[in-house]
Amino acid sequence: MADIHPDLTTKAGRKRPRFLQNGSPYIIFLIGLLAGAIGITSFSPYNFWPSYFVTLIAFTTLVISSSTAKTAFWRGTSVGLGFFGAGISWVFVSIDTYGQVGDIVATLITLLFVLVITAFWSLSACLSWYLIQRFKNIPPALLIAFSLLLGEFARSHLFTGFPWLLPGYSIQETWLYELLPIGGIWLTSAIVVITACLIPGRLFSNHSHAALIIIMIAAWSSGLYLHYFPEKWVTQTGTIKTTLVQGNVAQDLKWQRSTASESLAYYEKATQEHLDSDLVVWPETAITYLYQQVKPFLAPFRKELVDSNTTLITGVPDYDTTKKTYYNAMWATGNGHGLYYKRHLVPFGEYIPFSSIIGPILDIFGMPMSSFSPGKEHQPDLNVGPWKAAPFICYEIVYPEQVRKRVHDSDFLITISNDGWFGASIGPWQHLQIAQFRAKETGRYLIRSTNTGVSAIVDENGKIVSEAPQFKRTTLTSDVKTFKGLTPYVQWGYWPVLLLLFIGFILSYASNRIISKRLISEKKSHLKRRIYT
């Protein structure tokens, strides 16, 4: 019976690119590198969204044309290495500039980090190849898309996760951006990946892609509809006059005693000039003294804040004398209160994984930044007068689930950061873009206060209302609107994505199963005719 089963792997009359089957593996690897690197221009600060589709189309084509799982693995590696090598090159800036380990060691550490992140794409390519061989009635495009999404999900969660440069971030300038309140970054990521995989999948396989094409047309059309006829998921409840203070303190001087005193004096003076604001925000670790040290020192200043009905929120390190552990904290004082400890710490920035093994780079970012401990999962919001602010420190804003779970009872989002580690690289702009997505997903204004920029106010649609220039000591004042109500994404989480994939698999399998049976029937009829003739 094996002789009459149809082969849906290749497209009759549309052979796979001969060069990718017989060409030099080194040249193909180089092509993968270049295709991967091109994709980074889809993200901030470039925002040329079609280029990421080039990356995914190349990835899919290379996997489909692979003759073995090993070949698929290395081809997936080439694309991932190009993409992440270009996309997170800002890691080198912080290590080389402030790590005091030299260019060679900084390069090796950065390369090691890129290779670890790339491994998820390598394994996705390998898994895709096996799934294509196993499930003949499902289009390779869908299997590759599923494998890549699974790899991206694993990258976002394993070992504390690194959910940076997810596929969905590439479409900020397209209609798909409007789907964020429905399914969040994972819904847009799924649509981007499936759409891109469809192109080579349609060209180089004999499967029916009608179901997937219809689903993708419906998804893009839904975004188009919401673009012209926006849905109001949340309701405005008030307005807070807010001032951000951007200290622009040099990173290599930040923790010095003389600098700590001078910068604190600046923050105080800048705040006193804006006591007509309801809220003043200082960036992450704007205060480099410990919380216990600075709290009594700022008591007179706190009275000024209370008298003017102004809340101050600032970053400050804290130390638990009982547990003998440091925390990266966000503190609300004046006409507000609350102390929040950062939950998701930056590996090698705020803590050192396997510190006993990696001893030589323990001081890569200096004390106490490399010895923080994570805060508890369930912590209350910060109170700003009668309002509640959902707090996120720096890296935490990249975790969509953490933001989604905290926003239920909050009036707005606030994130403080110190992107001075990354200089004039693309890192701070990518970080700001990610924050914009959190605002759009949750239907909340977002306040982003940073040391060197980019400090900004983002509205509930993910649009920047006002923005301070980078590398300038300045203040930024703007109105922040408060909202109540929950977007579908905040209520449902991943369910729209799972539903999309489920429908895609069921309809694709059913349509290709029907085609497979028809082809088998036609072959049987052909054999019978040959026998009788």
HUQUIGI-V977554 format. One record per pair of residues at least 24 apart in sequence whose C-alpha atoms are under 10 Angstrom apart, sorted by the first residue. I is the first residue (numbers start at 1). J is the second residue. Records with the same first field share a line. If there is no record, write none. Layout:
I = J ; J
//
This chain:
1 = 520 ; 524
3 = 520 ; 523
4 = 519 ; 520 ; 521 ; 522 ; 523 ; 524 ; 527
5 = 516 ; 517 ; 519 ; 520 ; 521 ; 523 ; 524
6 = 136 ; 206 ; 515 ; 516 ; 517 ; 518 ; 519 ; 520 ; 523
7 = 136 ; 137 ; 205 ; 206 ; 207 ; 516 ; 519
8 = 136 ; 137 ; 138 ; 139 ; 140 ; 204 ; 205 ; 206 ; 207 ; 208 ; 512 ; 515 ; 516
9 = 64 ; 132 ; 133 ; 136 ; 137 ; 139 ; 140 ; 201 ; 204 ; 205 ; 206 ; 207
10 = 64 ; 65 ; 201 ; 203 ; 204 ; 205 ; 206 ; 207
11 = 201 ; 202 ; 203 ; 204 ; 205 ; 206 ; 207
12 = 204 ; 205 ; 206
13 = 204 ; 206
14 = 203 ; 204 ; 205 ; 206
15 = 65 ; 203 ; 204 ; 205
16 = 61 ; 62 ; 64 ; 65 ; 66 ; 200 ; 203 ; 204 ; 205
17 = 61 ; 62 ; 65 ; 204
18 = 65
19 = 65
20 = 61 ; 62 ; 63 ; 64 ; 65 ; 66 ; 67
21 = 62 ; 65 ; 66 ; 67
25 = 71 ; 74 ; 75
26 = 78
28 = 62 ; 74 ; 75 ; 78
29 = 62 ; 74 ; 75 ; 76 ; 77 ; 78 ; 79 ; 81 ; 82
30 = 75 ; 78 ; 79 ; 82
31 = 58 ; 62 ; 75 ; 78 ; 79 ; 82
32 = 58 ; 59 ; 62 ; 74 ; 75 ; 76 ; 77 ; 78 ; 79 ; 80 ; 81 ; 82 ; 83
33 = 58 ; 75 ; 76 ; 77 ; 78 ; 79 ; 80 ; 81 ; 82 ; 83 ; 84 ; 85 ; 86
34 = 58 ; 78 ; 79 ; 81 ; 82 ; 83 ; 86
35 = 59 ; 78 ; 79 ; 80 ; 82 ; 83
36 = 76 ; 77 ; 78 ; 79 ; 80 ; 81 ; 82 ; 83 ; 84 ; 85 ; 86 ; 87
37 = 78 ; 79 ; 80 ; 81 ; 82 ; 83 ; 84 ; 85 ; 86 ; 87
38 = 79 ; 82 ; 83 ; 86 ; 87
39 = 79 ; 82 ; 83 ; 84 ; 86 ; 87 ; 167 ; 170
40 = 82 ; 83 ; 84 ; 85 ; 86 ; 87 ; 88 ; 165 ; 170
41 = 83 ; 86 ; 87 ; 170
42 = 165 ; 167 ; 169 ; 170 ; 171 ; 172 ; 173
43 = 87 ; 165 ; 166 ; 167 ; 168 ; 169 ; 170 ; 171 ; 172 ; 173 ; 426 ; 429 ; 430 ; 433 ; 434
44 = 165 ; 169 ; 170 ; 172 ; 426 ; 427 ; 428 ; 429 ; 430 ; 431 ; 432 ; 433 ; 434
45 = 426 ; 427 ; 428 ; 429 ; 430 ; 432 ; 433
46 = 170 ; 426 ; 429 ; 430
47 = 169 ; 170 ; 171 ; 172 ; 173 ; 433
48 = 170 ; 171 ; 172 ; 173
49 = 169 ; 170 ; 171 ; 172 ; 173 ; 174
50 = 170 ; 171 ; 174 ; 196
51 = 170
52 = 83 ; 167 ; 169 ; 170 ; 171 ; 192 ; 193 ; 196
53 = 167 ; 170 ; 192 ; 193 ; 195 ; 196 ; 197 ; 199
54 = 196
55 = 79 ; 80 ; 82 ; 83 ; 196
56 = 80 ; 145 ; 148 ; 167 ; 192 ; 193 ; 194 ; 195 ; 196 ; 197 ; 198 ; 199 ; 200
57 = 193 ; 195 ; 196 ; 197 ; 198 ; 199 ; 200 ; 201
58 = 196 ; 197 ; 200
59 = 121 ; 125 ; 144 ; 148 ; 196 ; 197 ; 200
60 = 125 ; 128 ; 140 ; 141 ; 144 ; 145 ; 148 ; 193 ; 196 ; 197 ; 198 ; 199 ; 200 ; 201
61 = 141 ; 197 ; 199 ; 200 ; 201 ; 203 ; 204
62 = 125 ; 200
63 = 124 ; 125 ; 126 ; 127 ; 128 ; 129 ; 132 ; 140 ; 144
64 = 125 ; 128 ; 129 ; 132 ; 140 ; 141 ; 144 ; 200 ; 201 ; 204 ; 205
65 = 129 ; 204
66 = 125 ; 126 ; 129
67 = 129
68 = 126 ; 129 ; 130
69 = 123 ; 125 ; 126 ; 127 ; 128 ; 129 ; 130 ; 133
70 = 122 ; 125 ; 126 ; 129
71 = 125 ; 126 ; 129
72 = 122 ; 123 ; 124 ; 125 ; 126 ; 127 ; 128 ; 129 ; 130
73 = 119 ; 121 ; 122 ; 123 ; 124 ; 125 ; 126 ; 127 ; 128 ; 129
74 = 119 ; 121 ; 122 ; 123 ; 125 ; 126
75 = 121 ; 122 ; 125 ; 126
76 = 118 ; 119 ; 120 ; 121 ; 122 ; 123 ; 124 ; 125 ; 126 ; 148
77 = 115 ; 118 ; 119 ; 120 ; 121 ; 122 ; 123 ; 124 ; 125 ; 126
78 = 118 ; 121 ; 122
79 = 118 ; 121 ; 122
80 = 114 ; 115 ; 117 ; 118 ; 119 ; 120 ; 121 ; 122 ; 125
81 = 111 ; 114 ; 115 ; 116 ; 117 ; 118 ; 119 ; 121 ; 122
82 = 114 ; 118
83 = 114 ; 118 ; 165
84 = 111 ; 113 ; 114 ; 115 ; 117 ; 118 ; 164 ; 165
85 = 110 ; 111 ; 113 ; 114 ; 115 ; 117 ; 118
86 = 114 ; 426
87 = 114 ; 164 ; 165 ; 426 ; 427 ; 430
88 = 113 ; 114 ; 117 ; 164 ; 165 ; 425 ; 426 ; 427 ; 430
89 = 114 ; 422 ; 425 ; 426 ; 427
90 = 421 ; 422 ; 423 ; 424 ; 425 ; 426 ; 427 ; 428
91 = 421 ; 422 ; 425 ; 427
92 = 422 ; 425
93 = 421 ; 422 ; 423 ; 424 ; 425 ; 427
94 = 251 ; 349 ; 364 ; 365 ; 419 ; 420 ; 421 ; 422 ; 423 ; 425
95 = 348 ; 349 ; 361 ; 364 ; 365 ; 421 ; 422
96 = 364
97 = 251 ; 252 ; 365 ; 421 ; 422 ; 423
98 = 251 ; 252 ; 363 ; 364 ; 365 ; 366 ; 421 ; 422
99 = 361 ; 362 ; 363 ; 364 ; 365 ; 366
100 = 361 ; 363 ; 364 ; 365 ; 366
101 = 360 ; 361 ; 363 ; 364
105 = 361
106 = 364
109 = 361
116 = 155
117 = 152 ; 155 ; 156 ; 161 ; 162
118 = 151 ; 155
119 = 151 ; 155
120 = 147 ; 148 ; 150 ; 151 ; 152 ; 153 ; 154 ; 155
121 = 147 ; 148 ; 149 ; 150 ; 151 ; 152 ; 155
122 = 148 ; 151
123 = 147 ; 148 ; 151
124 = 148 ; 149 ; 150 ; 151 ; 152
125 = 151
127 = 151
135 = 509
136 = 207 ; 509 ; 512 ; 513 ; 516
137 = 207 ; 208 ; 505 ; 508 ; 509 ; 510 ; 511 ; 512 ; 513 ; 514 ; 515 ; 516
138 = 207 ; 208 ; 209 ; 504 ; 505 ; 506 ; 507 ; 508 ; 509 ; 510 ; 511 ; 512 ; 513
139 = 198 ; 201 ; 202 ; 205 ; 206 ; 207 ; 208 ; 209 ; 212 ; 505 ; 508 ; 509 ; 512
140 = 197 ; 198 ; 200 ; 201 ; 202 ; 204 ; 205 ; 206 ; 207 ; 209
141 = 193 ; 194 ; 195 ; 196 ; 197 ; 198 ; 199 ; 200 ; 201 ; 202 ; 204 ; 205 ; 207 ; 209 ; 212
142 = 193 ; 194 ; 195 ; 197 ; 198 ; 201 ; 209 ; 212 ; 501 ; 504 ; 505 ; 508
143 = 194 ; 197 ; 201 ; 505
144 = 193 ; 194 ; 197 ; 198 ; 201
145 = 189 ; 190 ; 191 ; 192 ; 193 ; 194 ; 195 ; 196 ; 197 ; 198 ; 501
146 = 190 ; 193 ; 194 ; 501 ; 505
148 = 190 ; 193 ; 194
149 = 186 ; 189 ; 190 ; 193 ; 194
152 = 186 ; 189
153 = 186
156 = 398 ; 399 ; 400
157 = 399
159 = 347 ; 353
160 = 344 ; 345 ; 346 ; 347
161 = 344 ; 346 ; 347 ; 398 ; 399
162 = 346 ; 347 ; 395 ; 398 ; 399
163 = 395 ; 398 ; 399 ; 400 ; 434
164 = 395 ; 398 ; 399 ; 430 ; 431 ; 434
165 = 398 ; 430 ; 431 ; 433 ; 434
166 = 398 ; 434
167 = 191 ; 192 ; 193
168 = 192 ; 193 ; 437
169 = 430 ; 433 ; 434 ; 436 ; 437
170 = 433
172 = 433 ; 436 ; 437 ; 462
174 = 220 ; 223 ; 224 ; 227
175 = 219 ; 220 ; 221 ; 222 ; 223 ; 224 ; 225 ; 226 ; 227 ; 228
176 = 219 ; 220 ; 221 ; 222 ; 223 ; 224 ; 226 ; 227
177 = 220 ; 223 ; 224 ; 226 ; 227 ; 437 ; 440 ; 441 ; 461 ; 462
178 = 220 ; 222 ; 223 ; 224 ; 225 ; 226 ; 227 ; 228 ; 230 ; 231 ; 440 ; 441 ; 461 ; 462
179 = 219 ; 220 ; 222 ; 223 ; 224 ; 226 ; 227 ; 440 ; 441 ; 489
180 = 223 ; 437 ; 438 ; 439 ; 440 ; 441 ; 442 ; 443 ; 461 ; 462 ; 487 ; 488 ; 489
181 = 231 ; 233 ; 437 ; 438 ; 439 ; 440 ; 441 ; 442 ; 443 ; 461 ; 486 ; 487 ; 488 ; 489 ; 490 ; 491 ; 493
182 = 233 ; 440 ; 441 ; 442 ; 487 ; 488 ; 489 ; 490 ; 491 ; 492 ; 493 ; 494 ; 495 ; 496 ; 497
183 = 441 ; 487 ; 488 ; 489 ; 490 ; 491 ; 492 ; 493 ; 494 ; 495 ; 496 ; 497 ; 498
184 = 400 ; 401 ; 404 ; 437 ; 438 ; 440 ; 441 ; 442 ; 487 ; 488 ; 489 ; 490 ; 492 ; 493 ; 494 ; 496 ; 497
185 = 400 ; 434 ; 437 ; 438 ; 440 ; 441 ; 489 ; 494 ; 497
186 = 400 ; 493 ; 494 ; 495 ; 496 ; 497 ; 498
187 = 219 ; 489 ; 493 ; 494 ; 495 ; 496 ; 497 ; 498 ; 499 ; 500 ; 501
188 = 219 ; 220 ; 497
189 = 497
190 = 216 ; 497 ; 498 ; 500 ; 501
191 = 215 ; 216 ; 217 ; 219 ; 220 ; 497 ; 500 ; 501
192 = 216 ; 220
194 = 501 ; 504
195 = 219 ; 220
206 = 512
207 = 508 ; 509 ; 511 ; 512 ; 513 ; 515 ; 516
208 = 508 ; 509 ; 510 ; 511 ; 512 ; 513 ; 514 ; 515
209 = 504 ; 507 ; 508 ; 511 ; 512
210 = 507 ; 508 ; 511 ; 512
211 = 503 ; 504 ; 505 ; 506 ; 507 ; 508 ; 509 ; 510 ; 511 ; 512
212 = 501 ; 503 ; 504 ; 505 ; 507 ; 508
213 = 504
214 = 504
215 = 500 ; 503 ; 504 ; 507
216 = 500 ; 504
219 = 500
231 = 487
232 = 443 ; 485 ; 487
233 = 442 ; 443 ; 483 ; 484 ; 485 ; 486 ; 487 ; 488
234 = 442 ; 443 ; 444 ; 460 ; 482 ; 483 ; 484 ; 485 ; 486 ; 487
235 = 443 ; 444 ; 481 ; 482 ; 483 ; 484 ; 485 ; 486
236 = 411 ; 443 ; 444 ; 460 ; 481 ; 482 ; 483 ; 484 ; 485
237 = 387 ; 411 ; 481 ; 482 ; 483 ; 484 ; 485
238 = 387 ; 411 ; 479 ; 480 ; 481 ; 482 ; 483 ; 484
239 = 278 ; 479 ; 480 ; 481 ; 482 ; 483
240 = 277 ; 278 ; 279 ; 384 ; 385 ; 387 ; 478 ; 479 ; 480 ; 481 ; 482
241 = 274 ; 276 ; 277 ; 278 ; 279 ; 280 ; 310 ; 477 ; 478 ; 479 ; 480 ; 481
242 = 274 ; 276 ; 277 ; 278 ; 279 ; 280 ; 281 ; 310 ; 311 ; 312 ; 447 ; 457 ; 476 ; 477 ; 478 ; 479 ; 480 ; 481
243 = 270 ; 271 ; 274 ; 275 ; 276 ; 277 ; 278 ; 279 ; 280 ; 281 ; 282 ; 312 ; 447 ; 449 ; 457 ; 475 ; 476 ; 477 ; 478 ; 479 ; 480
244 = 270 ; 271 ; 274 ; 279 ; 280 ; 281 ; 282 ; 283 ; 313 ; 447 ; 448 ; 449 ; 450 ; 455 ; 456 ; 457 ; 467 ; 468 ; 474 ; 475 ; 476 ; 477 ; 478
245 = 270 ; 271 ; 274 ; 280 ; 281 ; 282 ; 283 ; 286 ; 314 ; 449 ; 450 ; 451 ; 455 ; 468 ; 473 ; 474 ; 475 ; 476 ; 477
246 = 270 ; 281 ; 282 ; 283 ; 286 ; 449 ; 450 ; 451 ; 452 ; 453 ; 454 ; 455 ; 468 ; 469 ; 470 ; 471 ; 472 ; 473 ; 474 ; 475 ; 476
247 = 282 ; 283 ; 286 ; 449 ; 450 ; 451 ; 452 ; 453 ; 471 ; 472 ; 473 ; 474 ; 475
248 = 283 ; 286 ; 418 ; 420 ; 450 ; 451 ; 452 ; 453 ; 470 ; 471 ; 472 ; 473 ; 474
249 = 286 ; 418 ; 420 ; 451 ; 452 ; 471 ; 472 ; 473
250 = 420 ; 421 ; 423 ; 451 ; 452 ; 471
251 = 365 ; 418 ; 419 ; 420 ; 421 ; 422 ; 423 ; 451 ; 452
252 = 365 ; 366 ; 420 ; 421
254 = 285 ; 286 ; 287 ; 288
255 = 285 ; 287 ; 288 ; 289 ; 366 ; 367 ; 368 ; 369
256 = 288
257 = 288 ; 289
259 = 288
260 = 286 ; 287 ; 288 ; 289
261 = 287 ; 288 ; 289
263 = 287 ; 288
264 = 288 ; 289 ; 294
266 = 473
267 = 314 ; 475
268 = 298 ; 301
270 = 474 ; 475
271 = 301 ; 305 ; 310 ; 312 ; 475
272 = 301 ; 304 ; 305 ; 308
274 = 308 ; 310 ; 475 ; 477
275 = 304 ; 305 ; 306 ; 307 ; 308 ; 309 ; 310 ; 311 ; 312
276 = 305 ; 308 ; 309 ; 310
277 = 308 ; 309 ; 310 ; 311 ; 312 ; 477 ; 478 ; 479
278 = 305 ; 308 ; 309 ; 310 ; 311 ; 312 ; 335 ; 336 ; 384 ; 385 ; 479 ; 480
279 = 305 ; 309 ; 310 ; 311 ; 312 ; 313 ; 332 ; 334 ; 335 ; 336 ; 384 ; 385 ; 477 ; 479 ; 480
280 = 305 ; 310 ; 311 ; 312 ; 313 ; 314 ; 332 ; 449 ; 475 ; 476 ; 477
281 = 311 ; 312 ; 313 ; 314 ; 315 ; 332 ; 414 ; 415 ; 416 ; 447 ; 448 ; 449 ; 450 ; 475 ; 476
282 = 312 ; 313 ; 314 ; 315 ; 316 ; 330 ; 331 ; 416 ; 417 ; 448 ; 449 ; 450 ; 451 ; 475
283 = 313 ; 314 ; 315 ; 316 ; 330 ; 393 ; 394 ; 415 ; 416 ; 417 ; 418 ; 419 ; 448 ; 449 ; 450 ; 451 ; 452 ; 453 ; 455
284 = 313 ; 314 ; 315 ; 316 ; 317 ; 328 ; 329 ; 330 ; 393 ; 394 ; 415 ; 416 ; 417 ; 418 ; 419 ; 449 ; 450 ; 451
285 = 314 ; 315 ; 316 ; 317 ; 328 ; 329 ; 330 ; 369 ; 393 ; 416 ; 417 ; 418 ; 450 ; 451
286 = 314 ; 315 ; 316 ; 317 ; 416 ; 417 ; 418 ; 450 ; 451
287 = 314 ; 315 ; 316 ; 317
288 = 315 ; 316 ; 317 ; 318 ; 368
289 = 316 ; 317 ; 318
290 = 316 ; 317 ; 318 ; 319 ; 326 ; 327 ; 328 ; 329
291 = 315 ; 316 ; 317 ; 318 ; 319 ; 327 ; 329 ; 330 ; 331 ; 339
292 = 316 ; 317 ; 318 ; 319 ; 320
293 = 318 ; 319
295 = 333
298 = 333
299 = 333 ; 334
301 = 333 ; 334
302 = 333 ; 334 ; 335
303 = 333 ; 334 ; 335
304 = 334 ; 335
305 = 333 ; 334 ; 335 ; 336
306 = 333 ; 334 ; 335 ; 336
307 = 334 ; 335
308 = 334 ; 335
309 = 334 ; 335 ; 336 ; 384 ; 385
310 = 334 ; 335 ; 336 ; 384 ; 385
311 = 335 ; 336 ; 337 ; 383 ; 384 ; 385
312 = 336 ; 337 ; 384
313 = 337 ; 338 ; 339 ; 382 ; 383 ; 384 ; 391 ; 414 ; 416 ; 449
314 = 339 ; 416 ; 449
315 = 339 ; 340 ; 341 ; 393 ; 415 ; 416 ; 417 ; 418 ; 449 ; 450
316 = 341
317 = 341 ; 368 ; 369 ; 372
318 = 368 ; 372
319 = 372 ; 373
324 = 373
325 = 371 ; 372 ; 373 ; 374
326 = 350 ; 368 ; 369 ; 370 ; 371 ; 372 ; 373 ; 374 ; 375
327 = 368 ; 369 ; 371 ; 372 ; 373 ; 374 ; 375
328 = 368 ; 369 ; 371 ; 372 ; 373 ; 374 ; 375 ; 393
329 = 372 ; 374 ; 375 ; 391 ; 392 ; 393
330 = 382 ; 391 ; 392 ; 393 ; 415 ; 416
331 = 382 ; 391
332 = 382 ; 383 ; 384 ; 389
333 = 382 ; 383 ; 384
334 = 384 ; 385
335 = 383 ; 384 ; 385 ; 386
336 = 382 ; 383 ; 384 ; 385 ; 386 ; 387 ; 388
337 = 381 ; 382 ; 383 ; 384 ; 385
338 = 379 ; 380 ; 381 ; 382 ; 383 ; 384 ; 389
339 = 379 ; 380 ; 381 ; 382 ; 383 ; 391
340 = 375 ; 376 ; 379 ; 380 ; 381 ; 382 ; 390 ; 391 ; 392 ; 393
341 = 373 ; 374 ; 375 ; 376 ; 377 ; 379 ; 391 ; 392 ; 393
342 = 372 ; 373 ; 374 ; 375 ; 376 ; 377 ; 379 ; 391 ; 392 ; 393 ; 394 ; 395 ; 396
343 = 373 ; 374 ; 375 ; 376 ; 377 ; 378 ; 379 ; 392 ; 393 ; 395 ; 396 ; 402
344 = 373 ; 374 ; 375 ; 376 ; 377 ; 392 ; 393 ; 394 ; 395 ; 396 ; 397 ; 398 ; 399 ; 402
345 = 369 ; 370 ; 371 ; 372 ; 373 ; 374 ; 375 ; 393 ; 394 ; 395 ; 396
346 = 370 ; 372 ; 394 ; 395 ; 396
349 = 421
350 = 374
365 = 421
377 = 402
378 = 406
379 = 406
380 = 406 ; 409
381 = 406 ; 407 ; 409 ; 410 ; 411 ; 413
382 = 410 ; 414
383 = 410
384 = 411
386 = 411
387 = 411 ; 412 ; 482 ; 483
388 = 412 ; 413 ; 482
389 = 413 ; 414 ; 415 ; 446 ; 447 ; 482
390 = 414 ; 415 ; 446
391 = 415 ; 416 ; 447
392 = 416 ; 417 ; 448
393 = 417 ; 418 ; 448 ; 449
394 = 418 ; 419 ; 431 ; 435 ; 448 ; 449 ; 450
395 = 419 ; 431 ; 435
396 = 435
397 = 431 ; 432 ; 434 ; 435 ; 436 ; 437 ; 438
398 = 431 ; 432 ; 433 ; 434 ; 435 ; 437 ; 438
399 = 434 ; 435 ; 438
400 = 434 ; 435 ; 437 ; 438 ; 441 ; 442 ; 490 ; 493
401 = 438 ; 490 ; 493 ; 494
403 = 438 ; 439 ; 441 ; 442 ; 490
404 = 438 ; 441 ; 442 ; 486 ; 487 ; 489 ; 490 ; 491 ; 492 ; 493
405 = 442 ; 490 ; 491 ; 493
406 = 490
407 = 442 ; 443 ; 444 ; 484 ; 485 ; 486 ; 490
408 = 442 ; 484 ; 485 ; 486 ; 487 ; 490 ; 491
409 = 483 ; 484 ; 485 ; 486
410 = 444 ; 482 ; 483 ; 484 ; 485
411 = 443 ; 444 ; 445 ; 446 ; 481 ; 482 ; 483 ; 484 ; 485
412 = 439 ; 442 ; 443 ; 444 ; 445 ; 446 ; 447 ; 459 ; 460 ; 480 ; 481 ; 482 ; 483 ; 484
413 = 438 ; 439 ; 442 ; 443 ; 444 ; 445 ; 446 ; 447 ; 448 ; 458 ; 460 ; 482
414 = 439 ; 444 ; 445 ; 446 ; 447 ; 448 ; 449 ; 457
415 = 446 ; 447 ; 448 ; 449 ; 450 ; 455
416 = 447 ; 448 ; 449 ; 450 ; 451 ; 455
417 = 448 ; 449 ; 450 ; 451 ; 452 ; 453 ; 454 ; 455
418 = 449 ; 450 ; 451 ; 452 ; 453 ; 454
419 = 450 ; 451 ; 452 ; 453 ; 454
420 = 450 ; 451 ; 452 ; 453 ; 454 ; 470 ; 471
421 = 451 ; 452
422 = 452
423 = 452 ; 453 ; 470 ; 471
424 = 452 ; 453 ; 470 ; 471
428 = 452 ; 453 ; 454 ; 455 ; 470
429 = 453 ; 454
432 = 456 ; 458 ; 464
433 = 462 ; 463 ; 464
434 = 462
435 = 462
436 = 460 ; 461 ; 462 ; 463 ; 464
437 = 461 ; 462 ; 463
438 = 462
439 = 463
440 = 487
441 = 486 ; 487 ; 488 ; 489 ; 490
442 = 483 ; 485 ; 486 ; 487 ; 488 ; 489 ; 490 ; 491
443 = 482 ; 483 ; 484 ; 485 ; 486 ; 487 ; 488 ; 489 ; 490
444 = 480 ; 481 ; 482 ; 483 ; 484 ; 485 ; 486 ; 487
445 = 479 ; 480 ; 481 ; 482 ; 483
446 = 480 ; 481 ; 482
447 = 478 ; 480
449 = 475 ; 476
//
